[in-house]
Amino acid sequence: MKISNEQLKLSANTIRCLCSDMIDKAKSGHPGAPLGMADLAVSLWLKFLNVAPGDPKWPGRDRLVFSGGHASALVYALDHLSGMGSVTIDELKNFRQFGSRCAGHPERGLMPGVEVTTGPLGQGVAMGAGLQLAAKKAGTGNRTWVFCGDGDMQEGISHEAASWAGAMKLSGLVLVYDSNGITIEGSTALSMADDTKKRFESYGWKVFTCDGHDYDAIDRTYRRAMKVADAPVLVIASTHIGFGAPTKHDSASSHGSPLGTEETKGLKAALGFNPEESFAVPEEVYAVFAERAKTMNRLAKRWRRQNPSITCEMREPDYMKLIGALPKYEVGKSVATRNACGEILNAVAKVVPELTGGSADLGPSNKTELKGFGDVAPGAFEGRNIHFGIRELGMAAIVNGITAFGGFRGYGSTFFVFSDYCRPAMRLAAIMRIPSMFIYSHDSFYVGEDGATHEPVEHLSALRTMPGIISFRPADANETAYAIAEMILNTKCPACLMTTRQNVPVLEGVRHEGVAKGAYVIYESGSQGMDTLLFIATGSEVALAVEAAKRLASEGRSVRVVSMPSMELFLSQKCAYRESVIPEMMKKRVIVEAGVRFGWDRFRIDHKTTRFVTLDHYGESAPCDILANEYGFTADNVYNTAKSII
């Protein structure tokens, strides 16, 4: 189907009017970007983008990401005109309202065509890299197109992702840079003086430039971009923010506020539309989009016939194969859970072929390398090990892109203290409800000699405050195995694993069912009742609690030790189970964790009979055994703490 420039222009101007109407009606939104990007968007959608409105999950489709999620009105206008997701005019009128699929920033899962949730700038660039890497690995042959703007280019995550993608020669990834020279505060010259073209060329990208409102120039540039076979591509398109608005053309004031009734009327008049009509779409525009949809729907059907074995659906893991692959660790041995993690990952990788990921340059320390499964390398994407370099945030967002693509379980790894760098991407994974996996080693002050900067103290507590994410801090090697199994079996949300640098004893009484429910009784002795001394611990501190409890049991005391590898999972269990593990009548409690106390008071019944062995200050540089003695993380101190409430 041949599309004329006049048809492109009419379609783009229709989108400009629709977006302005949506934002005005909502009294909220960002008109500047949709008005400026409309020409680039319709040219791509109607001439080059392989998406099938009748088959939104077609595996061979191109992935389209709006990294600048504030341009969401443009996304919804495109969906409406094309029939993608059956977005109605009434839904456009409900933009940014409670319960609407047309959310303020595009959200994965609300409607077809939104591949990933964007909003925080730059993350769409990095997730786009992950999506395209997954496409290469899946052999779908598609491209990933990412619309981005000046804000994305300023965010550090875009630098991380662009550097990595260039090093990998990740062809098929095309960034369309809406370069309008304006951010919220005014001209980009206020804070930006770098040469984007030279920067991306130094990363190894192919860079093209064009006028973002010249349809012939856009056409030529997109065609050139699609011919590049050995590098990612950046298209720098010079545009005007607020294009067509009478007084807000090229103005920062068009970025994040509605144009207003009079300005919108002026925009419509300037574009040849009736100023008094709202949400008007010429039949010719519907017809052009419908014709393109027919062509793409036919292409999708043919592709599916020719590629019946390629699917991007998330596969439910084979439970029996997975559990059967888990290593078993002998009670009494001493194993660092990071070492166990490495052995377990390699064992399950043989039965979970979709598992792929790597580390932010810490593979030898995190123990996350999948041995014998090959590396992702420049221009070669078959391997399952990804070397992300020292780019924690970029890594986490790329992992999200891999996982969001479907058919893969992406994981990324670093020291737990650097989860601070990953947190924004982890949060988006939780919002998207995708099962990205984050593996963190060196989980406490036992890092030792590296000192306070490398000893996570508040991180577990902070992680637990994030809704929609599950964290595991296993007590020993066997709990680590069961935690990894649960992470893989979970396909509904992201999960994190925290492992030790130091050796910890392999404990008796570890149970898979207990790990799956977040907490369980790992040791008890004596008649269980009101006088029972109840210990609650996580990670390496479970062994301390067990040792202290055994000493008290030898003195005739009734004791119970609860291992809580996942507070979130435990709190999600039914009341009856929670009560069976931590009965309310057991008021004498000692809570032990090598991190801040925050969050643990929920398990305190009586402040007079509950004690905490926690760490509410930063660490120091010293051998870990010395720090453990100084900070009270010894069986003797846990024992004495318990004795103080008898």
Buried (B, 14 or more C-beta within 10 A) or exposed (E): EEBEBEBBBBBBBBBBBBBBBBBBBBEBBBBBBBBBBBBBBBBBBBBBBBBBBBBBEBBBBBBBBBBBBBBBBBBBBBBBBBBBBEBEBEBBBBBBBEEBBBBBBBBBEBBBBBBBBBBBBBBBBBBBBBBBBBBBBBBBBBBBBBBBBBBBBBBEBBBBBBBBBBBBBBBBBBBBBBBBBBBEEBEBEEEEEEEBBEBBBEBBBBBBBBBBBBBEBBBEBBEBBEEBEEBBBBBBBBBBBBBBBBBBBBBBBBBBBBBBEEBBBBBBBBBEBEBEEBBBBEEEBBEBBBEBBBEBBEBBBEBBEEBEEBBBEBBEBEEEEBBEBBBEBEEEEEBBBBBBBBBBBBBBBEBBEBBBBBBBBBBEBBBBBBEEBEBBBEEEBEBBBBBBBBBBBBBBBBBBBBBBBBBBBBBBBBBBBBBBBBBBBBBBBBBBBBBBBBBBBBBBBBBBEBBBEBBBBBBBBBBBEBEBBBBBBBBBBBBBBBBBBBBBBBBEBBBBBBBBBBBBBBBEBBBBEBBBBBBBBBBBBBEBEEBBBBBBBBBBBBBBBBBBBBBBBEEEBBBBBBBBBBBBBBBEBEEEBBEEBBBEEBBBBBBBBBBBBBBBEEBBBEEEBBBBBBBEEEBBBBEBEEBBBEBBBBBEBBBBBBBEBE
